[in-house]
């Protein structure tokens, strides 16, 4: 009886963890994309990305911000390889 209770409790704790999908760190993604944007476009940008960016192939998310030239910008993040370690994505201006 005790063993069954332990198995049920373990399943209740572990199952959600195993079934949950990985998420991109929104702050790290904003920082990395902002650096890439500055390298490519030659202007700094302050970005904020969606907090709930689940790592699923083809999923798209939005980052918004303002450039150093005071222009509003929206970038689309697209997950390209959810199985990579770390997962890979591309970004493009929307």
Sine and cosine of phi, psi and omega as CSV:
sin_phi,cos_phi,sin_psi,cos_psi,sin_omega,cos_omega
0.00,0.00,-0.68,0.73,0.00,-1.00
-0.91,0.41,-0.64,0.77,0.01,-1.00
-0.89,0.47,-0.67,0.74,0.02,-1.00
-0.88,0.47,-0.66,0.75,0.02,-1.00
-0.89,0.45,-0.65,0.76,0.02,-1.00
-0.91,0.42,-0.67,0.74,0.02,-1.00
-0.90,0.44,-0.68,0.73,0.01,-1.00
-0.90,0.43,-0.69,0.73,0.02,-1.00
-0.91,0.42,-0.69,0.72,0.02,-1.00
-0.88,0.48,-0.68,0.74,0.02,-1.00
-0.90,0.44,-0.65,0.76,0.00,-1.00
-0.91,0.42,-0.52,0.85,0.00,-1.00
-0.99,0.10,-0.71,0.71,-0.11,-0.99
-0.99,0.17,-0.58,0.82,-0.07,-1.00
-0.84,0.54,-0.74,0.67,0.04,-1.00
-0.88,0.47,-0.58,0.81,0.02,-1.00
-0.91,0.40,-0.66,0.75,-0.02,-1.00
-0.95,0.32,-0.54,0.84,-0.05,-1.00
-1.00,0.04,-0.26,0.97,-0.02,-1.00
-0.96,0.27,0.55,-0.84,-0.01,-1.00
-1.00,-0.01,0.41,-0.91,0.04,-1.00
-0.95,0.30,0.51,-0.86,0.03,-1.00
-0.86,-0.51,0.54,-0.84,0.15,-0.99
-0.96,0.28,0.60,-0.80,0.09,-1.00
-0.96,0.28,0.90,-0.43,-0.11,-0.99
-0.90,0.44,-0.64,0.77,-0.01,-1.00
-0.93,0.38,-0.68,0.73,0.01,-1.00
-0.92,0.39,-0.63,0.77,0.03,-1.00
-0.90,0.44,-0.71,0.71,0.02,-1.00
-0.87,0.49,-0.69,0.72,0.00,-1.00
-0.89,0.45,-0.75,0.66,-0.04,-1.00
-0.91,0.41,-0.69,0.73,0.01,-1.00
-0.92,0.40,-0.63,0.77,0.03,-1.00
-0.88,0.48,-0.66,0.75,0.04,-1.00
-0.90,0.44,-0.70,0.71,0.01,-1.00
-0.91,0.42,-0.64,0.77,0.02,-1.00
-0.88,0.48,-0.71,0.70,0.00,-1.00
-0.89,0.45,-0.64,0.76,0.03,-1.00
-0.90,0.43,-0.68,0.74,-0.08,-1.00
-0.98,0.20,-0.66,0.75,-0.12,-0.99
-0.98,-0.18,-0.26,0.97,0.02,-1.00
0.97,0.22,0.30,0.95,0.03,-1.00
-0.64,-0.77,0.67,-0.74,0.02,-1.00
-0.95,0.31,0.46,-0.89,0.03,-1.00
-0.61,-0.79,0.63,-0.78,0.08,-1.00
-0.98,-0.22,0.92,-0.40,-0.10,-0.99
-0.92,-0.39,0.42,-0.91,0.16,-0.99
-0.71,-0.71,0.78,-0.63,-0.04,-1.00
-0.93,-0.38,0.33,-0.94,0.06,-1.00
-0.77,0.63,0.62,-0.78,0.02,-1.00
-0.98,0.21,-0.41,0.91,-0.11,-0.99
-0.91,-0.41,0.92,0.38,-0.02,-1.00
-0.99,-0.12,1.00,0.06,0.00,-1.00
-0.94,0.35,0.65,-0.76,-0.04,-1.00
-1.00,0.08,0.99,-0.17,0.05,-1.00
-0.64,-0.77,0.74,-0.67,-0.01,-1.00
-0.78,0.63,0.77,-0.64,0.06,-1.00
1.00,0.10,-0.14,0.99,0.01,-1.00
-0.91,0.42,0.58,-0.81,0.02,-1.00
-0.84,-0.55,0.57,-0.82,-0.02,-1.00
-0.64,-0.77,0.23,-0.97,-0.09,-1.00
-0.89,-0.45,0.66,-0.75,0.19,-0.98
-0.86,-0.51,0.70,-0.71,0.02,-1.00
-0.81,-0.58,0.39,-0.92,0.02,-1.00
-0.02,-1.00,-0.26,-0.97,-0.03,-1.00
-0.72,-0.70,0.70,-0.72,0.03,-1.00
-0.98,0.18,0.20,-0.98,0.05,-1.00
-0.90,0.44,-0.31,0.95,0.05,-1.00
-1.00,-0.03,0.23,0.97,0.04,-1.00
0.90,0.43,0.54,0.84,0.07,-1.00
-0.97,-0.22,0.73,-0.68,0.09,-1.00
-0.95,0.32,0.60,-0.80,-0.03,-1.00
-0.63,-0.77,0.57,-0.82,0.10,-0.99
-0.79,-0.61,0.78,-0.63,0.02,-1.00
-0.87,-0.49,0.59,-0.81,0.06,-1.00
-0.97,-0.26,0.81,-0.59,0.06,-1.00
-0.99,-0.14,0.78,-0.63,0.03,-1.00
-0.85,-0.53,0.84,-0.55,0.04,-1.00
-0.95,0.30,0.85,-0.53,-0.05,-1.00
-0.97,-0.23,-0.45,0.89,0.03,-1.00
-0.49,-0.87,0.99,-0.10,-0.04,-1.00
-0.94,0.35,-0.38,0.92,-0.05,-1.00
-1.00,0.04,-0.19,0.98,0.01,-1.00
-0.93,0.36,0.37,-0.93,0.03,-1.00
-0.81,-0.58,0.98,-0.18,0.05,1.00
-0.98,0.19,0.30,-0.96,0.04,-1.00
-0.84,0.55,0.54,-0.84,-0.01,-1.00
-0.96,-0.29,0.44,-0.90,0.01,-1.00
-0.50,-0.87,0.30,-0.95,0.14,-0.99
-0.88,-0.47,0.24,-0.97,0.08,-1.00
-0.64,-0.76,0.48,-0.88,0.02,-1.00
-0.49,-0.87,0.49,-0.87,0.05,-1.00
-0.94,0.34,0.70,-0.71,-0.02,-1.00
-1.00,-0.07,0.00,0.00,0.00,0.00
